[in-house]
Amino acid sequence: MRQPLAFRMRPKNVTEIIGQAHLVGEGKIIRRMIDAKILHSMVLYGPPGTGKTSMAIGIANSLKLRYKLLNAAIDKKKDMEIAVEEAKLHGQLVLILDEVHRLDKAKQDFLLPHVESNLITLIGCTTSNPYHSINPAIRSRTHIFELQRLQQQDIINAIERAIEDKTNGLGTLPILITNEALEHFANSANGDLRAALNGLELAAFSTPKNKDQEIVIDLSVAETSMQKKSFSHDKGGDAHYDVLSAFQKSIRGSDVDAALHYLGRLIEAGDLDSIARRMLVCAYEDIGLANPQAGPHVLAAIQTAERVGFPEARIPLSVVIIELCLSPKSNSAYIALDAALNDIRKGDTGEIPPHLKDSHYQGAKQLGHGVDYQYPHAFESGWIKQQYLPDKIKNKQYYHPKETGKYEKNLKQIYQNLKR
């Protein structure tokens, strides 16, 4: 059975790696390891289709080291024991472990001593951020390198190489590909080279030859072969949290266009729950007292979105996102509370003033509890000056009003008047 084109086109050494010049370019860290003929255990992480496993194989081949390719989720501990026995018989072995974040404790405990002794050089591959998902015992024994999403020109270069390669690619076929088709494959792949090569292979073998016995891959063929853009967004993965982070930071920074872009990504992923949670947080964390109506507006938009569902849900979401972005911003409320919590956790509290203590029981008066308390509603202004904070912190000021919105400007004036 013929292997897929993406598999056959894997680089044989680091010079054939597409992109990732920050790691394998001249003078960069992985190229320096290879030039020095020294290989350390590492974890390669990045989005799907960026060439993690291919890079690992290319590294092993460049150093002329034997390698074994396993998957931490599928392969058993017995498979790893076989790899170690091979290393003991034949010398150092590079173990390329896909989905390394799914390595369970039994497999990890078996491998670690052999990684420590360098009998096994581990190259783990994962789409998950290793600082979140990989056991510290492995992280402490490996270098961690992030692979970047491939650029459009990188993918075009790889497609052209695959079309010309007569040994592993499609070079034996009479393929003519238009510039528009090339660009469509590259754009639609969204940085995922595997998706682009899969689309190319489908186009090449499903397109009949013309009267000149040529396989012409034009824009219409490319569009048919890659009907939907390869949108990489794993709800449980690292990319998901990066999008959510960029989403909230764009709202906080009042960038409407960026916030709508990241909202669009989350909508494409169908992740209404995360959108709702993050917008509610923004309304209170980032807008806060500068526009207190933002919270109820967001909640109403979320309830509408949940009721109508996608694709119509995007309409109320777009309205409230623009309001959040263009609202004045203030984080003064939760910063004030955090300052109070910080004092409490440090033990900087003090005794509650006696006149504020509970007086609704027999004998409270004899203890001085509630005595001299002045009831604000008994005064015409609805306010009377008296001490509420404990003596130890009676001069503390936690709330520092901002002037980014009309509402909080008014609050600031009232607050300062009361302080005076």
Secondary structure, 3 states (H helix, E strand, C coil): CCCCHHHHCCCCCHHHCCCCHHHHCCCCHHHHHHHCCCCCCEEEECCCCCCHHHHHHHHHHHCCCCEEEEECCCCCHHHHHHHHHHHHHHCCEEEEEECHHHCCHHHHHHHHHHHHCCCEEEEEEECCCHHHHCCHHHHCCCEEEECCCCCHHHHHHHHHHHHHCCCCCCCCCCEEECHHHHHHHHHHHCCCHHHHHHHHHHHHHHCCCCCCCCEEECHHHHHHHCCCCCCCCCCCCHHHHHHHHHHHHHHHCCCHHHHHHHHHHHHHCCCHHHHHHHHHHHHHHHHHHHCCCHHHHHHHHHHHHHHHCCCCCHHHHHHHHHHHHHCCCCCHHHHHHHHHHHHHHCCCCCCCCHHHCCCCCCCHHHHCCCCCCCCHHHCCCCCCCCCCCCHHHCCCCCCCCCCCCHHHHHHHHHHHHHHC
